[in-house]
C-alpha cells in the first residue's frame, strides 16, 4: 500500500456500511467483486497533488481517511467517477473534488444526483444536511 492509499478496511466500510453497495452519486446498485470495472474508490482530495510523502504524515492520513473516500460507479473515465474526473470544476463545487489547503474533506458537503447534500463523518457515516450547511 502506497502513501495516501485507502486501506482495504476503509474501502469495505465505505462500500458496505456507508453506501450500502451503491454509488454515492447516482445510487446505482454495485457488486463488491466488480471493483475496478463496475466501481472504484475515488479520492476527493487527490493523491497526485503532491505531499503524501511528507515526514509528518498528516496529509497522507487525511488522504487515506474514510471522509476522503467516495464509492463511485465506473472508473476514472466511465460512470460517475468519469463524470467527476472530466468535469472537475463542477465536481469541486459539488464536493467531489477537494483542493489541498482549503479544508479537510470531512468539512465539505457533497451533492448527490437527487439534489441532496451530505457530509461524511470521521466515524464513517454519511449525514444529510441542509443545502446551506457546510462549505
N, CA, C and O atoms as CSV, one atom per row, in Angstrom:
chain,resi,resn,atom,element,x,y,z
A,1,UNK,N,N,0.845,-1.173,0.000
A,1,UNK,CA,C,0.000,0.000,0.000
A,1,UNK,C,C,0.887,1.232,0.000
A,1,UNK,O,O,1.794,1.346,0.824
A,2,UNK,N,N,0.631,2.159,-0.922
A,2,UNK,CA,C,1.410,3.381,-1.011
A,2,UNK,C,C,0.843,4.481,-0.137
A,2,UNK,O,O,-0.264,4.374,0.392
A,3,UNK,N,N,1.626,5.546,0.006
A,3,UNK,CA,C,1.178,6.687,0.800
A,3,UNK,C,C,-0.116,7.244,0.220
A,3,UNK,O,O,-0.212,7.485,-0.983
A,4,UNK,N,N,-1.098,7.443,1.071
A,4,UNK,CA,C,-2.369,8.007,0.633
A,4,UNK,C,C,-3.364,7.009,0.081
A,4,UNK,O,O,-4.483,7.389,-0.263
A,5,UNK,N,N,-2.986,5.729,-0.015
A,5,UNK,CA,C,-3.929,4.712,-0.489
A,5,UNK,C,C,-4.959,4.416,0.600
A,5,UNK,O,O,-4.664,4.523,1.790
A,6,UNK,N,N,-6.155,4.046,0.187
A,6,UNK,CA,C,-7.166,3.615,1.143
A,6,UNK,C,C,-6.847,2.196,1.584
A,6,UNK,O,O,-6.439,1.370,0.768
A,7,UNK,N,N,-7.028,1.907,2.867
A,7,UNK,CA,C,-6.862,0.535,3.335
A,7,UNK,C,C,-8.057,-0.290,2.858
A,7,UNK,O,O,-9.103,0.253,2.503
A,8,UNK,N,N,-7.883,-1.597,2.858
A,8,UNK,CA,C,-8.992,-2.483,2.494
A,8,UNK,C,C,-10.167,-2.273,3.446
A,8,UNK,O,O,-11.323,-2.325,3.028
A,9,UNK,N,N,-9.871,-2.037,4.726
A,9,UNK,CA,C,-10.932,-1.819,5.714
A,9,UNK,C,C,-11.710,-0.539,5.417
A,9,UNK,O,O,-12.932,-0.511,5.564
A,10,UNK,N,N,-11.016,0.518,5.004
A,10,UNK,CA,C,-11.682,1.781,4.673
A,10,UNK,C,C,-12.622,1.584,3.490
A,10,UNK,O,O,-13.770,2.026,3.526
A,11,UNK,N,N,-12.140,0.926,2.451
A,11,UNK,CA,C,-12.962,0.703,1.259
A,11,UNK,C,C,-14.163,-0.176,1.596
A,11,UNK,O,O,-15.280,0.111,1.165
A,12,UNK,N,N,-13.943,-1.236,2.358
A,12,UNK,CA,C,-15.050,-2.130,2.710
A,12,UNK,C,C,-16.089,-1.396,3.559
A,12,UNK,O,O,-17.290,-1.579,3.365
A,13,UNK,N,N,-15.627,-0.564,4.503
A,13,UNK,CA,C,-16.567,0.195,5.336
A,13,UNK,C,C,-17.398,1.139,4.465
A,13,UNK,O,O,-18.624,1.168,4.564
A,14,UNK,N,N,-16.715,1.915,3.608
A,14,UNK,CA,C,-17.430,2.865,2.743
A,14,UNK,C,C,-18.403,2.127,1.825
A,14,UNK,O,O,-19.528,2.586,1.626
A,15,UNK,N,N,-17.989,0.995,1.266
A,15,UNK,CA,C,-18.819,0.260,0.308
A,15,UNK,C,C,-20.028,-0.386,0.984
A,15,UNK,O,O,-21.165,-0.190,0.554
A,16,UNK,N,N,-19.779,-1.158,2.044
A,16,UNK,CA,C,-20.851,-1.944,2.652
A,16,UNK,C,C,-21.662,-1.166,3.690
A,16,UNK,O,O,-22.892,-1.231,3.678
A,17,UNK,N,N,-21.007,-0.443,4.572
A,17,UNK,CA,C,-21.709,0.214,5.686
A,17,UNK,C,C,-22.303,1.559,5.278
A,17,UNK,O,O,-23.495,1.800,5.469
A,18,UNK,N,N,-21.458,2.446,4.707
A,18,UNK,CA,C,-21.936,3.796,4.414
A,18,UNK,C,C,-22.794,3.839,3.161
A,18,UNK,O,O,-23.890,4.398,3.185
A,19,UNK,N,N,-22.317,3.260,2.070
A,19,UNK,CA,C,-23.042,3.365,0.797
A,19,UNK,C,C,-24.021,2.226,0.558
A,19,UNK,O,O,-24.835,2.290,-0.363
A,20,UNK,N,N,-23.952,1.198,1.371
A,20,UNK,CA,C,-24.856,0.049,1.239
A,20,UNK,C,C,-24.865,-0.502,-0.190
A,20,UNK,O,O,-25.913,-0.760,-0.783
A,21,UNK,N,N,-23.641,-0.670,-0.714
A,21,UNK,CA,C,-23.422,-1.287,-2.030
A,21,UNK,C,C,-24.033,-0.484,-3.172
A,21,UNK,O,O,-24.581,-1.048,-4.119
A,22,UNK,N,N,-23.930,0.851,-3.069
A,22,UNK,CA,C,-24.445,1.743,-4.116
A,22,UNK,C,C,-23.429,2.833,-4.409
A,22,UNK,O,O,-22.594,3.169,-3.569
A,23,UNK,N,N,-23.514,3.381,-5.620
A,23,UNK,CA,C,-22.706,4.539,-5.994
A,23,UNK,C,C,-23.150,5.724,-5.135
A,23,UNK,O,O,-24.349,5.958,-4.979
A,24,UNK,N,N,-22.198,6.471,-4.580
A,24,UNK,CA,C,-22.566,7.620,-3.749
A,24,UNK,C,C,-23.375,8.637,-4.538
A,24,UNK,O,O,-24.359,9.169,-4.025
A,25,UNK,N,N,-22.980,8.917,-5.772
A,25,UNK,CA,C,-23.588,9.997,-6.560
A,25,UNK,C,C,-24.958,9.625,-7.128
A,25,UNK,O,O,-25.932,10.337,-6.885
A,26,UNK,N,N,-25.054,8.535,-7.873
A,26,UNK,CA,C,-26.305,8.198,-8.574
A,26,UNK,C,C,-27.125,7.117,-7.870
A,26,UNK,O,O,-28.276,6.881,-8.240
A,27,UNK,N,N,-26.543,6.451,-6.851
A,27,UNK,CA,C,-27.187,5.405,-6.055
A,27,UNK,C,C,-27.436,4.115,-6.829
A,27,UNK,O,O,-28.251,3.290,-6.418
A,28,UNK,N,N,-26.739,3.941,-7.945
A,28,UNK,CA,C,-26.843,2.695,-8.713
A,28,UNK,C,C,-26.320,1.526,-7.875
A,28,UNK,O,O,-25.278,1.663,-7.234
A,29,UNK,N,N,-27.006,0.383,-7.859
A,29,UNK,CA,C,-26.511,-0.783,-7.126
A,29,UNK,C,C,-25.183,-1.273,-7.712
A,29,UNK,O,O,-24.987,-1.260,-8.927
A,30,UNK,N,N,-24.280,-1.702,-6.832
A,30,UNK,CA,C,-22.957,-2.184,-7.233
A,30,UNK,C,C,-22.690,-3.544,-6.597
A,30,UNK,O,O,-23.334,-3.927,-5.621
A,31,UNK,N,N,-21.726,-4.266,-7.170
A,31,UNK,CA,C,-21.275,-5.536,-6.595
A,31,UNK,C,C,-19.809,-5.390,-6.212
A,31,UNK,O,O,-19.002,-4.920,-7.014
A,32,UNK,N,N,-19.457,-5.793,-4.987
A,32,UNK,CA,C,-18.091,-5.613,-4.496
A,32,UNK,C,C,-17.072,-6.255,-5.434
A,32,UNK,O,O,-16.000,-5.695,-5.664
A,33,UNK,N,N,-17.401,-7.424,-5.973
A,33,UNK,CA,C,-16.448,-8.138,-6.834
A,33,UNK,C,C,-16.187,-7.424,-8.161
A,33,UNK,O,O,-15.278,-7.818,-8.892
A,34,UNK,N,N,-16.951,-6.395,-8.489
A,34,UNK,CA,C,-16.748,-5.634,-9.731
A,34,UNK,C,C,-15.819,-4.434,-9.554
A,34,UNK,O,O,-15.718,-3.599,-10.453
A,35,UNK,N,N,-15.130,-4.335,-8.395
A,35,UNK,CA,C,-14.230,-3.200,-8.161
A,35,UNK,C,C,-13.201,-3.113,-9.289
A,35,UNK,O,O,-12.626,-4.116,-9.714
A,36,UNK,N,N,-12.988,-1.886,-9.756
A,36,UNK,CA,C,-12.035,-1.646,-10.833
A,36,UNK,C,C,-12.687,-1.633,-12.204
A,36,UNK,O,O,-12.156,-1.042,-13.145
A,37,UNK,N,N,-13.839,-2.285,-12.319
A,37,UNK,CA,C,-14.582,-2.281,-13.582
A,37,UNK,C,C,-15.920,-1.571,-13.397
A,37,UNK,O,O,-16.211,-0.594,-14.086
A,38,UNK,N,N,-16.725,-2.063,-12.472
A,38,UNK,CA,C,-18.051,-1.505,-12.251
A,38,UNK,C,C,-18.079,-0.336,-11.288
A,38,UNK,O,O,-19.014,0.465,-11.306
A,39,UNK,N,N,-17.053,-0.229,-10.439
A,39,UNK,CA,C,-16.978,0.865,-9.476
A,39,UNK,C,C,-15.536,1.056,-9.023
A,39,UNK,O,O,-14.681,0.198,-9.243
A,40,UNK,N,N,-15.283,2.191,-8.391
A,40,UNK,CA,C,-13.949,2.476,-7.868
A,40,UNK,C,C,-14.053,3.394,-6.660
A,40,UNK,O,O,-15.062,4.068,-6.453
A,41,UNK,N,N,-12.986,3.405,-5.866
A,41,UNK,CA,C,-12.904,4.285,-4.701
A,41,UNK,C,C,-12.210,5.575,-5.149
A,41,UNK,O,O,-11.051,5.560,-5.564
A,42,UNK,N,N,-12.930,6.673,-5.058
A,42,UNK,CA,C,-12.442,7.983,-5.512
A,42,UNK,C,C,-11.867,8.771,-4.340
A,42,UNK,O,O,-12.481,8.848,-3.275
A,43,UNK,N,N,-10.683,9.360,-4.541
A,43,UNK,CA,C,-10.085,10.270,-3.563
A,43,UNK,C,C,-10.629,11.675,-3.809
A,43,UNK,O,O,-10.337,12.272,-4.846
A,44,UNK,N,N,-11.406,12.207,-2.886
A,44,UNK,CA,C,-11.919,13.577,-3.034
A,44,UNK,C,C,-10.760,14.567,-3.069
A,44,UNK,O,O,-10.731,15.456,-3.920
A,45,UNK,N,N,-9.814,14.421,-2.161
A,45,UNK,CA,C,-8.581,15.194,-2.188
A,45,UNK,C,C,-7.566,14.297,-2.890
A,45,UNK,O,O,-7.100,13.318,-2.308
A,46,UNK,N,N,-7.217,14.625,-4.141
A,46,UNK,CA,C,-6.398,13.719,-4.949
A,46,UNK,C,C,-5.036,13.408,-4.339
A,46,UNK,O,O,-4.399,14.264,-3.725
A,47,UNK,N,N,-4.607,12.167,-4.523
A,47,UNK,CA,C,-3.270,11.748,-4.083
A,47,UNK,C,C,-2.193,12.425,-4.892
A,47,UNK,O,O,-1.144,12.771,-4.349
A,48,UNK,N,N,-2.425,12.624,-6.186
A,48,UNK,CA,C,-1.400,13.106,-7.098
A,48,UNK,C,C,-1.072,14.576,-7.004
A,48,UNK,O,O,-0.244,15.057,-7.778
A,49,UNK,N,N,-1.680,15.311,-6.094
A,49,UNK,CA,C,-1.401,16.743,-5.980
A,49,UNK,C,C,-0.151,17.015,-5.157
A,49,UNK,O,O,0.151,18.174,-4.871
A,50,UNK,N,N,0.578,15.983,-4.771
A,50,UNK,CA,C,1.827,16.153,-4.039
A,50,UNK,C,C,1.628,16.187,-2.538
A,50,UNK,O,O,0.550,16.525,-2.048
A,51,UNK,N,N,2.684,15.831,-1.806
A,51,UNK,CA,C,2.678,15.991,-0.369
A,51,UNK,C,C,2.386,14.760,0.460
A,51,UNK,O,O,2.541,14.812,1.680
A,52,UNK,N,N,1.968,13.643,-0.143
A,52,UNK,CA,C,1.618,12.492,0.684
A,52,UNK,C,C,2.832,11.883,1.353
A,52,UNK,O,O,2.694,11.145,2.328
A,53,UNK,N,N,4.014,12.175,0.850
A,53,UNK,CA,C,5.222,11.626,1.443
A,53,UNK,C,C,5.836,12.500,2.519
A,53,UNK,O,O,6.944,12.214,2.973
A,54,UNK,N,N,5.159,13.555,2.941
A,54,UNK,CA,C,5.702,14.443,3.959
A,54,UNK,C,C,6.023,13.663,5.216
A,54,UNK,O,O,5.335,12.703,5.563
A,55,UNK,N,N,7.082,14.089,5.896
A,55,UNK,CA,C,7.530,13.360,7.076
A,55,UNK,C,C,6.498,13.336,8.197
A,55,UNK,O,O,6.426,12.359,8.943
A,56,UNK,N,N,5.695,14.395,8.330
A,56,UNK,CA,C,4.734,14.409,9.435
A,56,UNK,C,C,3.568,13.447,9.197
A,56,UNK,O,O,2.881,13.067,10.145
A,57,UNK,N,N,3.343,13.058,7.968
A,57,UNK,CA,C,2.324,12.068,7.644
A,57,UNK,C,C,0.886,12.549,7.760
A,57,UNK,O,O,-0.032,11.796,7.437
A,58,UNK,N,N,0.658,13.787,8.213
A,58,UNK,CA,C,-0.717,14.276,8.398
A,58,UNK,C,C,-1.494,14.283,7.089
A,58,UNK,O,O,-2.649,13.859,7.056
A,59,UNK,N,N,-0.881,14.758,6.013
A,59,UNK,CA,C,-1.577,14.800,4.732
A,59,UNK,C,C,-1.898,13.394,4.239
A,59,UNK,O,O,-2.987,13.151,3.719
A,60,UNK,N,N,-0.957,12.467,4.399
A,60,UNK,CA,C,-1.212,11.082,3.987
A,60,UNK,C,C,-2.378,10.495,4.777
A,60,UNK,O,O,-3.197,9.763,4.221
A,61,UNK,N,N,-2.457,10.811,6.072
A,61,UNK,CA,C,-3.581,10.322,6.887
A,61,UNK,C,C,-4.902,10.919,6.396
A,61,UNK,O,O,-5.913,10.220,6.323
A,62,UNK,N,N,-4.890,12.215,6.061
A,62,UNK,CA,C,-6.104,12.874,5.590
A,62,UNK,C,C,-6.555,12.278,4.257
A,62,UNK,O,O,-7.748,12.072,4.034
A,63,UNK,N,N,-5.603,12.006,3.382
A,63,UNK,CA,C,-5.928,11.484,2.056
A,63,UNK,C,C,-6.445,10.050,2.126
A,63,UNK,O,O,-7.261,9.645,1.299
A,64,UNK,N,N,-5.978,9.285,3.103
A,64,UNK,CA,C,-6.436,7.897,3.219
A,64,UNK,C,C,-7.627,7.746,4.166
A,64,UNK,O,O,-8.071,6.625,4.414
A,65,UNK,N,N,-8.152,8.852,4.699
A,65,UNK,CA,C,-9.262,8.835,5.645
A,65,UNK,C,C,-10.579,8.478,4.952
A,65,UNK,O,O,-10.744,8.734,3.760
A,66,UNK,N,N,-11.505,7.894,5.691
A,66,UNK,CA,C,-12.805,7.492,5.143
A,66,UNK,C,C,-13.604,8.696,4.628
A,66,UNK,O,O,-14.441,8.527,3.741
A,67,UNK,N,N,-13.373,9.902,5.154
A,67,UNK,CA,C,-14.085,11.091,4.665
A,67,UNK,C,C,-13.595,11.526,3.293
A,67,UNK,O,O,-14.253,12.317,2.617
A,68,UNK,N,N,-12.447,11.016,2.882
A,68,UNK,CA,C,-11.899,11.336,1.564
A,68,UNK,C,C,-12.267,10.274,0.530
A,68,UNK,O,O,-11.996,10.447,-0.659
A,69,UNK,N,N,-12.878,9.186,0.969
A,69,UNK,CA,C,-13.185,8.036,0.108
A,69,UNK,C,C,-14.644,8.060,-0.330
A,69,UNK,O,O,-15.556,8.028,0.497
A,70,UNK,N,N,-14.850,8.115,-1.641
A,70,UNK,CA,C,-16.200,8.005,-2.195
A,70,UNK,C,C,-16.267,6.778,-3.081
A,70,UNK,O,O,-15.368,6.541,-3.888
A,71,UNK,N,N,-17.311,6.007,-2.938
A,71,UNK,CA,C,-17.555,4.870,-3.814
A,71,UNK,C,C,-18.387,5.389,-4.984
A,71,UNK,O,O,-19.515,5.849,-4.803
A,72,UNK,N,N,-17.812,5.309,-6.193
A,72,UNK,CA,C,-18.481,5.810,-7.396
A,72,UNK,C,C,-18.538,4.723,-8.452
A,72,UNK,O,O,-17.596,3.943,-8.590
A,73,UNK,N,N,-19.633,4.662,-9.200
A,73,UNK,CA,C,-19.714,3.701,-10.294
A,73,UNK,C,C,-18.714,4.107,-11.382
A,73,UNK,O,O,-18.375,5.280,-11.533
A,74,UNK,N,N,-18.260,3.115,-12.123
A,74,UNK,CA,C,-17.326,3.357,-13.217
A,74,UNK,C,C,-15.885,3.462,-12.760
A,74,UNK,O,O,-15.544,3.175,-11.612
A,75,UNK,N,N,-15.049,3.886,-13.702
A,75,UNK,CA,C,-13.623,4.089,-13.444
A,75,UNK,C,C,-13.357,5.586,-13.562
A,75,UNK,O,O,-14.296,6.382,-13.581
A,76,UNK,N,N,-12.108,5.968,-13.639
A,76,UNK,CA,C,-11.785,7.380,-13.817
A,76,UNK,C,C,-12.209,7.933,-15.166
A,76,UNK,O,O,-12.104,9.137,-15.398
A,77,UNK,N,N,-12.691,7.066,-16.068
A,77,UNK,CA,C,-13.129,7.530,-17.392
A,77,UNK,C,C,-14.573,7.158,-17.713
A,77,UNK,O,O,-15.101,7.579,-18.742
A,78,UNK,N,N,-15.220,6.379,-16.852
A,78,UNK,CA,C,-16.597,5.952,-17.105
A,78,UNK,C,C,-17.466,6.212,-15.875
A,78,UNK,O,O,-16.950,6.467,-14.787
A,79,UNK,N,N,-18.779,6.147,-16.053
A,79,UNK,CA,C,-19.710,6.274,-14.942
A,79,UNK,C,C,-19.566,7.581,-14.177
A,79,UNK,O,O,-19.076,8.576,-14.711
A,80,UNK,N,N,-19.995,7.567,-12.933
A,80,UNK,CA,C,-19.910,8.772,-12.103
A,80,UNK,C,C,-18.466,9.162,-11.813
A,80,UNK,O,O,-18.160,10.349,-11.705
A,81,UNK,N,N,-17.566,8.173,-11.685
A,81,UNK,CA,C,-16.155,8.508,-11.480
A,81,UNK,C,C,-15.612,9.242,-12.707
A,81,UNK,O,O,-14.842,10.193,-12.568
A,82,UNK,N,N,-16.002,8.816,-13.888
A,82,UNK,CA,C,-15.610,9.518,-15.111
A,82,UNK,C,C,-16.195,10.919,-15.178
A,82,UNK,O,O,-15.529,11.845,-15.643
A,83,UNK,N,N,-17.442,11.089,-14.716
A,83,UNK,CA,C,-18.070,12.414,-14.674
A,83,UNK,C,C,-17.257,13.351,-13.782
A,83,UNK,O,O,-16.984,14.491,-14.160
A,84,UNK,N,N,-16.873,12.873,-12.605
A,84,UNK,CA,C,-16.085,13.693,-11.674
A,84,UNK,C,C,-14.762,14.109,-12.306
A,84,UNK,O,O,-14.380,15.277,-12.234
A,85,UNK,N,N,-14.063,13.164,-12.921
A,85,UNK,CA,C,-12.740,13.457,-13.480
A,85,UNK,C,C,-12.810,14.345,-14.717
A,85,UNK,O,O,-11.865,15.087,-14.986
A,86,UNK,N,N,-13.898,14.289,-15.473
A,86,UNK,CA,C,-13.986,15.089,-16.705
A,86,UNK,C,C,-14.660,16.444,-16.496
A,86,UNK,O,O,-14.642,17.286,-17.393
A,87,UNK,N,N,-15.242,16.657,-15.342
A,87,UNK,CA,C,-15.923,17.929,-15.033
A,87,UNK,C,C,-15.447,18.427,-13.675
A,87,UNK,O,O,-16.240,18.628,-12.756
A,88,UNK,N,N,-14.137,18.622,-13.567
A,88,UNK,CA,C,-13.521,18.893,-12.273
A,88,UNK,C,C,-14.010,20.182,-11.616
A,88,UNK,O,O,-14.116,20.229,-10.390
A,89,UNK,N,N,-14.309,21.219,-12.376
A,89,UNK,CA,C,-14.755,22.481,-11.767
A,89,UNK,C,C,-16.110,22.301,-11.082
A,89,UNK,O,O,-16.282,22.701,-9.931
A,90,UNK,N,N,-17.062,21.705,-11.779
A,90,UNK,CA,C,-18.374,21.484,-11.158
A,90,UNK,C,C,-18.278,20.409,-10.082
A,90,UNK,O,O,-18.981,20.477,-9.074
A,91,UNK,N,N,-17.414,19.419,-10.287
A,91,UNK,CA,C,-17.216,18.386,-9.266
A,91,UNK,C,C,-16.675,19.012,-7.978
A,91,UNK,O,O,-17.020,18.574,-6.881
A,92,UNK,N,N,-15.830,20.030,-8.112
A,92,UNK,CA,C,-15.340,20.736,-6.922
A,92,UNK,C,C,-16.483,21.504,-6.252
A,92,UNK,O,O,-16.612,21.480,-5.028
A,93,UNK,N,N,-17.308,22.183,-7.044
A,93,UNK,CA,C,-18.465,22.901,-6.487
A,93,UNK,C,C,-19.400,21.954,-5.732
A,93,UNK,O,O,-20.016,22.351,-4.743
A,94,UNK,N,N,-19.510,20.719,-6.188
A,94,UNK,CA,C,-20.397,19.733,-5.579
A,94,UNK,C,C,-19.709,18.892,-4.499
A,94,UNK,O,O,-20.342,18.005,-3.927
A,95,UNK,N,N,-18.425,19.148,-4.206
A,95,UNK,CA,C,-17.727,18.468,-3.125
A,95,UNK,C,C,-17.033,17.174,-3.483
A,95,UNK,O,O,-16.486,16.505,-2.606
A,96,UNK,N,N,-17.041,16.804,-4.764
A,96,UNK,CA,C,-16.381,15.564,-5.181
A,96,UNK,C,C,-14.873,15.733,-5.299
A,96,UNK,O,O,-14.127,14.758,-5.208
A,97,UNK,N,N,-14.426,16.959,-5.499
A,97,UNK,CA,C,-13.004,17.297,-5.537
A,97,UNK,C,C,-12.759,18.298,-4.415
A,97,UNK,O,O,-13.485,19.283,-4.285
A,98,UNK,N,N,-11.737,18.045,-3.606
A,98,UNK,CA,C,-11.360,18.945,-2.515
A,98,UNK,C,C,-9.918,19.377,-2.749
A,98,UNK,O,O,-9.008,18.550,-2.799
A,99,UNK,N,N,-9.724,20.689,-2.892
A,99,UNK,CA,C,-8.362,21.194,-3.094
A,99,UNK,C,C,-7.610,21.204,-1.771
A,99,UNK,O,O,-8.175,21.495,-0.716
A,100,UNK,N,N,-6.336,20.884,-1.848
A,100,UNK,CA,C,-5.497,20.899,-0.650
A,100,UNK,C,C,-5.328,22.309,-0.137
A,100,UNK,O,O,-5.286,23.272,-0.904
A,101,UNK,N,N,-5.231,22.412,1.168
A,101,UNK,CA,C,-5.013,23.703,1.791
A,101,UNK,C,C,-6.282,24.492,2.038
A,101,UNK,O,O,-6.226,25.542,2.678
A,102,UNK,N,N,-7.424,24.026,1.556
A,102,UNK,CA,C,-8.683,24.732,1.781
A,102,UNK,C,C,-9.291,24.237,3.097
A,102,UNK,O,O,-9.264,24.962,4.091
A,103,UNK,N,N,-9.813,23.072,3.119
A,103,UNK,CA,C,-10.415,22.440,4.297
A,103,UNK,C,C,-10.253,20.939,4.167
A,103,UNK,O,O,-10.102,20.427,3.057
A,104,UNK,N,N,-10.281,20.220,5.287
A,104,UNK,CA,C,-10.254,18.760,5.181
A,104,UNK,C,C,-11.565,18.256,4.577
A,104,UNK,O,O,-12.595,18.916,4.716
A,105,UNK,N,N,-11.547,17.115,3.918
A,105,UNK,CA,C,-12.757,16.585,3.284
A,105,UNK,C,C,-13.944,16.441,4.234
A,105,UNK,O,O,-15.089,16.591,3.808
A,106,UNK,N,N,-13.694,16.154,5.505
A,106,UNK,CA,C,-14.796,15.953,6.457
A,106,UNK,C,C,-15.673,17.189,6.599
A,106,UNK,O,O,-16.839,17.064,6.976
A,107,UNK,N,N,-15.152,18.375,6.311
A,107,UNK,CA,C,-15.926,19.598,6.473
A,107,UNK,C,C,-16.607,20.089,5.214
A,107,UNK,O,O,-17.231,21.150,5.224
A,108,UNK,N,N,-16.500,19.339,4.129
A,108,UNK,CA,C,-17.043,19.794,2.847
A,108,UNK,C,C,-18.182,18.874,2.415
A,108,UNK,O,O,-17.999,17.668,2.255
A,109,UNK,N,N,-19.338,19.458,2.233
A,109,UNK,CA,C,-20.524,18.691,1.851
A,109,UNK,C,C,-20.442,18.251,0.391
A,109,UNK,O,O,-19.680,18.807,-0.399
A,110,UNK,N,N,-21.248,17.236,0.051
A,110,UNK,CA,C,-21.250,16.647,-1.288
A,110,UNK,C,C,-22.692,16.572,-1.780
A,110,UNK,O,O,-23.596,16.200,-1.032
A,111,UNK,N,N,-22.894,16.931,-3.045
A,111,UNK,CA,C,-24.234,16.908,-3.633
A,111,UNK,C,C,-24.434,15.639,-4.458
A,111,UNK,O,O,-23.644,15.333,-5.351
A,112,UNK,N,N,-25.493,14.914,-4.147
A,112,UNK,CA,C,-25.856,13.731,-4.924
A,112,UNK,C,C,-26.689,14.146,-6.133
A,112,UNK,O,O,-27.159,15.280,-6.215
A,113,UNK,N,N,-26.866,13.218,-7.065
A,113,UNK,CA,C,-27.682,13.460,-8.262
A,113,UNK,C,C,-29.116,13.869,-7.935
A,113,UNK,O,O,-29.741,14.595,-8.708
A,114,UNK,N,N,-29.640,13.416,-6.810
A,114,UNK,CA,C,-31.026,13.743,-6.452
A,114,UNK,C,C,-31.168,15.135,-5.839
A,114,UNK,O,O,-32.265,15.531,-5.445
A,115,UNK,N,N,-30.050,15.886,-5.756
A,115,UNK,CA,C,-30.071,17.249,-5.243
A,115,UNK,C,C,-29.844,17.372,-3.750
A,115,UNK,O,O,-29.762,18.488,-3.236
A,116,UNK,N,N,-29.738,16.251,-3.031
A,116,UNK,CA,C,-29.490,16.309,-1.593
A,116,UNK,C,C,-28.004,16.525,-1.318
A,116,UNK,O,O,-27.148,16.134,-2.110
A,117,UNK,N,N,-27.715,17.155,-0.180
A,117,UNK,CA,C,-26.336,17.436,0.240
A,117,UNK,C,C,-25.993,16.573,1.447
A,117,UNK,O,O,-26.833,16.339,2.316
A,118,UNK,N,N,-24.740,16.099,1.492
A,118,UNK,CA,C,-24.298,15.169,2.525
A,118,UNK,C,C,-22.927,15.570,3.060
A,118,UNK,O,O,-22.111,16.141,2.337
A,119,UNK,N,N,-22.681,15.264,4.338
A,119,UNK,CA,C,-21.353,15.351,4.938
A,119,UNK,C,C,-20.931,13.941,5.317
A,119,UNK,O,O,-21.740,13.151,5.801
A,120,UNK,N,N,-19.661,13.631,5.093
A,120,UNK,CA,C,-19.110,12.347,5.503
A,120,UNK,C,C,-18.416,12.549,6.844
A,120,UNK,O,O,-17.613,13.470,6.999
A,121,UNK,N,N,-18.721,11.694,7.809
A,121,UNK,CA,C,-18.165,11.849,9.147
A,121,UNK,C,C,-16.921,10.994,9.335
A,121,UNK,O,O,-16.707,10.018,8.617
A,122,UNK,N,N,-16.106,11.375,10.313
A,122,UNK,CA,C,-14.898,10.603,10.637
A,122,UNK,C,C,-15.261,9.206,11.127
A,122,UNK,O,O,-14.447,8.286,11.043
A,123,UNK,N,N,-16.476,9.046,11.638
A,123,UNK,CA,C,-16.906,7.725,12.103
A,123,UNK,C,C,-17.397,6.848,10.952
A,123,UNK,O,O,-17.776,5.697,11.167
A,124,UNK,N,N,-17.393,7.392,9.722
A,124,UNK,CA,C,-17.731,6.595,8.551
A,124,UNK,C,C,-19.162,6.694,8.076
A,124,UNK,O,O,-19.579,5.909,7.225
A,125,UNK,N,N,-19.926,7.636,8.600
A,125,UNK,CA,C,-21.314,7.795,8.177
A,125,UNK,C,C,-21.449,8.883,7.119
A,125,UNK,O,O,-20.560,9.718,6.955
A,126,UNK,N,N,-22.563,8.864,6.411
A,126,UNK,CA,C,-22.962,9.961,5.525
A,126,UNK,C,C,-24.216,10.559,6.148
A,126,UNK,O,O,-25.201,9.856,6.373
A,127,UNK,N,N,-24.175,11.869,6.428
A,127,UNK,CA,C,-25.276,12.545,7.104
A,127,UNK,C,C,-25.848,13.600,6.170
A,127,UNK,O,O,-25.127,14.473,5.688
A,128,UNK,N,N,-27.161,13.511,5.915
A,128,UNK,CA,C,-27.797,14.510,5.057
A,128,UNK,C,C,-27.853,15.845,5.792
A,128,UNK,O,O,-28.167,15.902,6.981
A,129,UNK,N,N,-27.542,16.929,5.058
A,129,UNK,CA,C,-27.527,18.271,5.639
A,129,UNK,C,C,-28.370,19.205,4.780
A,129,UNK,O,O,-28.682,18.897,3.629
A,130,UNK,N,N,-28.730,20.337,5.347
A,130,UNK,CA,C,-29.463,21.365,4.604
A,130,UNK,C,C,-28.577,21.908,3.492
A,130,UNK,O,O,-27.353,21.810,3.570
A,131,UNK,N,N,-29.179,22.473,2.472
A,131,UNK,CA,C,-28.420,22.992,1.336
A,131,UNK,C,C,-27.392,24.030,1.767
A,131,UNK,O,O,-26.288,24.044,1.224
A,132,UNK,N,N,-27.711,24.893,2.713
A,132,UNK,CA,C,-26.787,25.945,3.131
A,132,UNK,C,C,-25.790,25.529,4.192
A,132,UNK,O,O,-24.983,26.351,4.625
A,133,UNK,N,N,-25.821,24.258,4.630
A,133,UNK,CA,C,-24.940,23.770,5.680
A,133,UNK,C,C,-23.596,23.353,5.101
A,133,UNK,O,O,-23.529,22.875,3.969
A,134,UNK,N,N,-22.540,23.528,5.861
A,134,UNK,CA,C,-21.210,23.124,5.411
A,134,UNK,C,C,-20.642,24.142,4.455
A,134,UNK,O,O,-21.122,25.273,4.372
A,135,UNK,N,N,-19.620,23.736,3.734
A,135,UNK,CA,C,-18.933,24.655,2.823
A,135,UNK,C,C,-19.407,24.499,1.407
A,135,UNK,O,O,-18.928,25.199,0.515
